[in-house]
């Protein structure tokens, strides 16, 4: 069965991300040109910001692959990684498990894979064989993440900041987010996944920026006011502030992602500590990656060889 599979791979590992759009394929294009070329393989396309990958299944995979490569042209073929048989299958399992991601073990790629699977299945782009392979890869990646350390710990600053805050707020407790830029937006997105928006206030030096970000998340906003901030239970800061560091004694914990640091005190967790936590989690994942590749290799050999 493995000899029926092949993959044409374009990723950040081989091509600058800014150039990936030149090599992206779509399902409609595959259907249209497949008919014109006289081939009708089962296929699945995974397009993300870091990759564009085409998986095909055909009873005559060599002919199908040769025809597709002739169609995409020499330049595109030279930029691609071409995988056949179990190598294509193993690559799919590694992608689903986050082993091929920029941030090893991240889970977003699995959600993207599942979303693309639903779109392709609805459009009847593949049949039973590729359906079984994709379903197996998705389910296997869930087990691998559960049974190994490949996705253990947070590696992005907003999620680490969230992990440092209590899981539940006591009645009447409040959180302040200082800043209204990109990082503050990511922090708010994380906070909103756990807390009610009525307990969160955005503080910024620019009222318009604060209001604009607050409107996106249905939160409250206010001008930066350190006396008022001192009445909050928890603060997460992500702002450029080129002044003297501020000491607040009211908050139970301040997570300061600002650079330079905005806050000082025993209740402050600074950017250096956040980075140390991230690096430790990345090391744990990298240590698990080789084990995961061996597990995938054994599984694919026993089920698809």
C-alpha positions as CSV (number, residue, x, y, z in Angstrom):
1,X,0.0,0.0,0.0
2,X,2.9,2.4,0.8
3,X,4.0,2.5,-2.8
4,X,0.8,4.2,-3.8
5,X,1.7,7.4,-1.9
6,X,3.9,10.4,-2.8
7,X,4.4,14.0,-1.6
8,X,5.6,17.2,-3.2
9,X,6.9,19.4,-0.3
10,X,7.6,23.1,-0.1
11,X,8.5,24.4,3.3
12,X,10.4,27.1,5.2
13,X,13.3,24.7,5.5
14,X,14.1,24.9,1.8
15,X,12.5,28.2,0.6
16,X,12.2,31.6,2.2
17,X,8.7,32.0,3.7
18,X,8.2,35.2,1.6
19,X,8.5,33.1,-1.6
20,X,6.3,30.2,-0.6
21,X,3.2,31.7,-2.2
22,X,4.8,31.1,-5.6
23,X,4.5,27.4,-5.1
24,X,1.1,27.0,-3.5
25,X,-1.5,24.7,-5.2
26,X,-5.2,24.6,-4.8
27,X,-7.7,21.8,-5.0
28,X,-9.6,23.3,-7.9
29,X,-6.4,23.7,-9.9
30,X,-5.5,20.1,-9.2
31,X,-8.9,18.9,-10.4
32,X,-8.9,21.0,-13.5
33,X,-5.3,20.2,-14.6
34,X,-5.5,16.6,-13.5
35,X,-8.3,16.0,-16.0
36,X,-6.4,17.9,-18.7
37,X,-3.3,15.8,-17.9
38,X,-5.2,12.6,-18.0
39,X,-4.6,11.7,-14.3
40,X,-7.1,11.6,-11.5
41,X,-5.2,10.8,-8.3
42,X,-6.5,11.1,-4.8
43,X,-4.9,14.2,-3.3
44,X,-4.6,16.4,-0.2
45,X,-3.0,19.8,0.0
46,X,-1.8,21.4,3.3
47,X,-1.2,25.1,2.9
48,X,0.0,27.1,6.0
49,X,2.2,30.2,6.3
50,X,5.3,27.9,6.6
51,X,4.5,25.2,4.1
52,X,2.7,24.0,1.0
53,X,2.5,20.2,0.7
54,X,0.7,18.0,-1.8
55,X,0.1,14.4,-1.0
56,X,-1.2,12.1,-3.7
57,X,-2.3,8.5,-3.9
58,X,-2.5,6.6,-7.1
59,X,-2.4,3.0,-8.4
60,X,0.4,4.2,-10.8
61,X,2.2,6.6,-8.5
62,X,5.4,6.9,-10.7
63,X,3.4,8.0,-13.7
64,X,1.2,10.4,-11.7
65,X,4.2,11.9,-10.0
66,X,6.1,12.3,-13.3
67,X,3.1,14.0,-14.9
68,X,2.6,16.4,-12.0
69,X,6.3,17.4,-11.9
70,X,6.3,18.0,-15.7
71,X,3.2,20.2,-15.1
72,X,4.6,22.3,-12.3
73,X,7.8,23.0,-14.3
74,X,11.6,22.6,-13.7
75,X,12.0,25.6,-11.4
76,X,9.2,24.4,-9.0
77,X,10.5,20.8,-9.2
78,X,14.0,21.9,-8.2
79,X,12.6,23.8,-5.1
80,X,10.5,20.8,-4.0
81,X,11.3,17.9,-1.8
82,X,9.9,14.8,-3.5
83,X,9.0,11.9,-1.2
84,X,7.6,8.5,-2.2
85,X,6.2,5.5,-0.3
86,X,6.9,5.3,3.4
87,X,9.0,8.5,3.3
88,X,5.9,10.4,2.2
89,X,3.9,8.7,4.9
90,X,6.5,9.4,7.7
91,X,6.7,13.0,6.7
92,X,2.9,13.4,7.0
93,X,3.0,11.9,10.5
94,X,5.9,14.2,11.5
95,X,4.0,17.2,10.2
96,X,0.9,16.3,12.1
97,X,2.9,15.8,15.3
98,X,4.7,19.2,15.1
99,X,8.1,17.7,14.4
100,X,8.5,19.7,11.2
101,X,7.3,23.0,12.6
102,X,9.4,26.1,13.3
103,X,8.4,25.7,17.0
104,X,8.8,22.0,17.6
105,X,5.7,20.4,19.0
106,X,3.3,23.3,18.4
107,X,-0.3,22.2,18.1
108,X,-1.6,24.8,15.5
109,X,-0.5,22.6,12.6
110,X,-2.7,19.7,13.8
111,X,-5.7,22.1,13.8
112,X,-4.7,23.3,10.3
113,X,-4.4,19.7,9.1
114,X,-7.8,18.7,10.5
115,X,-9.4,21.8,8.9
116,X,-7.9,21.0,5.5
117,X,-9.0,17.4,5.9
118,X,-12.6,18.5,6.3
119,X,-12.5,20.8,3.3
120,X,-10.9,18.1,1.0
121,X,-13.3,15.4,2.2
122,X,-16.3,17.6,1.6
123,X,-15.0,18.4,-1.9
124,X,-14.3,14.7,-2.6
125,X,-10.7,15.3,-3.4
126,X,-9.6,11.9,-2.0
127,X,-11.0,8.4,-1.6
128,X,-10.7,5.7,1.0
129,X,-6.9,5.1,0.9
130,X,-5.9,8.7,1.5
131,X,-8.8,9.2,3.9
132,X,-7.5,6.3,6.1
133,X,-3.9,7.7,5.9
134,X,-4.9,11.2,7.0
135,X,-7.2,10.0,9.7
136,X,-4.4,7.7,11.0
137,X,-1.9,10.5,11.0
138,X,-4.2,12.8,12.9
139,X,-5.1,10.2,15.5
140,X,-1.5,9.1,15.9
141,X,-0.3,12.6,16.5
142,X,-2.8,13.0,19.3
143,X,-1.4,9.8,21.0
144,X,2.2,10.9,20.4
145,X,1.5,14.3,22.1
146,X,-0.2,12.6,25.0
147,X,2.5,9.9,25.5
148,X,5.7,12.0,25.0
149,X,7.0,15.4,25.9
150,X,6.9,16.8,22.3
151,X,4.2,19.3,23.2
152,X,5.0,19.8,26.8
153,X,5.1,23.3,28.3
154,X,4.4,26.6,26.7
155,X,7.0,28.2,24.5
156,X,5.4,31.6,23.6
157,X,5.5,34.5,25.9
158,X,1.7,35.2,26.0
159,X,1.0,31.6,27.0
160,X,3.7,31.5,29.6
161,X,2.3,34.7,31.0
162,X,-1.1,33.1,31.2
163,X,0.4,30.1,33.0
164,X,1.8,32.3,35.7
165,X,-1.7,33.7,36.6
166,X,-4.3,31.8,38.7
167,X,-6.5,29.4,36.9
168,X,-9.6,31.1,38.4
169,X,-10.0,34.7,39.7
170,X,-11.6,35.2,43.1
171,X,-14.8,37.2,43.2
172,X,-14.0,40.9,42.4
173,X,-10.3,40.3,41.3
174,X,-9.1,42.3,38.3
175,X,-6.4,42.0,35.6
176,X,-4.7,44.9,33.9
177,X,-3.0,44.6,30.5
178,X,-0.5,47.4,30.0
179,X,0.1,48.2,26.3
180,X,-2.0,48.1,23.1
181,X,0.5,46.7,20.5
182,X,0.9,43.3,18.8
183,X,2.1,41.5,21.9
184,X,-0.6,43.0,24.1
185,X,-3.1,41.7,21.6
186,X,-1.7,38.2,21.8
187,X,-1.8,38.4,25.6
188,X,-5.4,39.5,25.5
189,X,-6.3,36.6,23.2
190,X,-4.8,34.2,25.8
191,X,-6.5,35.9,28.7
192,X,-9.9,35.9,27.1
193,X,-9.6,32.1,26.7
194,X,-9.7,31.8,30.5
195,X,-11.3,34.9,32.0
196,X,-14.4,37.0,31.5
197,X,-13.7,40.2,29.6
198,X,-15.4,42.4,32.3
199,X,-12.5,41.7,34.7
200,X,-9.8,42.9,32.3
201,X,-8.8,46.5,31.5
202,X,-6.3,47.7,28.9
203,X,-4.0,50.6,30.0
204,X,-2.1,52.5,27.3
205,X,-0.5,55.9,26.9
206,X,-2.5,56.4,23.7
207,X,-6.2,56.4,24.4
208,X,-7.1,55.7,20.7
209,X,-4.9,52.6,20.6
210,X,-6.3,51.3,23.9
211,X,-9.8,51.8,22.7
212,X,-9.1,50.1,19.4
213,X,-7.7,47.0,21.0
214,X,-10.4,46.9,23.7
215,X,-13.1,47.0,20.9
216,X,-11.6,43.9,19.3
217,X,-12.0,41.9,22.6
218,X,-15.0,43.7,24.1
219,X,-12.8,44.8,27.0
220,X,-12.4,48.0,28.9
221,X,-9.6,50.5,28.3
222,X,-8.1,53.5,30.2
223,X,-5.2,55.9,30.0
224,X,-2.0,54.6,31.7
225,X,-2.3,55.5,35.3
226,X,0.1,53.9,37.8
227,X,-2.0,54.8,40.9
228,X,-5.0,53.1,39.4
229,X,-2.9,50.1,38.3
230,X,-1.9,49.7,41.9
231,X,-5.5,48.7,42.7
232,X,-5.4,45.7,40.3
233,X,-4.7,42.2,41.5
234,X,-2.7,41.0,38.5
235,X,-0.9,42.9,35.8
236,X,0.6,41.8,32.4
237,X,2.7,44.4,30.8
238,X,3.9,44.6,27.2
239,X,4.8,48.2,26.4
240,X,7.8,50.2,25.5
241,X,8.4,52.6,28.4
242,X,11.7,54.5,28.5
243,X,11.3,55.9,32.0
244,X,12.3,54.9,35.5
245,X,11.0,51.4,36.6
246,X,7.9,51.5,38.7
247,X,7.3,49.7,41.9
248,X,3.7,48.7,42.8
249,X,2.8,46.9,46.0
250,X,-0.9,46.4,45.4
251,X,-0.8,43.6,42.7
252,X,-0.2,40.0,43.8
253,X,1.8,39.4,40.6
254,X,3.1,41.4,37.7
255,X,4.2,39.6,34.6
256,X,6.4,42.1,32.8
257,X,7.2,41.4,29.1
258,X,8.1,45.1,28.5
259,X,11.6,45.9,27.2
260,X,13.1,47.8,29.0
261,X,11.4,46.5,32.1
262,X,8.6,48.7,33.3
263,X,8.2,47.2,36.8
264,X,10.5,46.2,39.7
265,X,9.7,44.4,42.9
266,X,9.4,41.0,44.5
267,X,6.0,40.6,42.9
268,X,7.4,41.0,39.4
269,X,8.2,38.1,36.9
270,X,10.4,39.7,34.2
271,X,11.2,39.0,30.6
272,X,14.5,37.2,31.4
273,X,12.6,34.7,33.6
274,X,9.9,34.3,30.9
275,X,12.6,33.5,28.3
276,X,14.3,31.0,30.6
277,X,10.9,29.2,31.0
278,X,10.4,29.2,27.2
279,X,14.0,27.9,26.5
280,X,13.6,25.1,29.1
281,X,10.3,24.0,27.5
282,X,11.9,24.1,24.0
283,X,14.8,21.9,25.3
284,X,12.3,19.4,26.7
285,X,10.6,19.3,23.3
286,X,13.8,19.0,21.3
287,X,14.9,16.1,23.5
288,X,11.6,14.4,22.8
289,X,11.8,14.9,19.0
290,X,14.3,12.2,18.2
291,X,12.3,9.7,20.3
292,X,9.1,10.7,18.4
293,X,10.8,10.2,15.1
294,X,11.8,6.7,16.1
295,X,8.3,5.9,17.2
296,X,6.9,7.2,13.9
297,X,9.5,5.2,12.0
298,X,8.5,2.0,13.7
299,X,4.8,2.6,13.3
300,X,5.0,3.4,9.6
301,X,7.1,0.4,8.9
302,X,4.7,-1.9,10.7
303,X,1.6,-0.4,9.2
304,X,2.5,0.9,5.7
305,X,5.6,-1.1,4.6
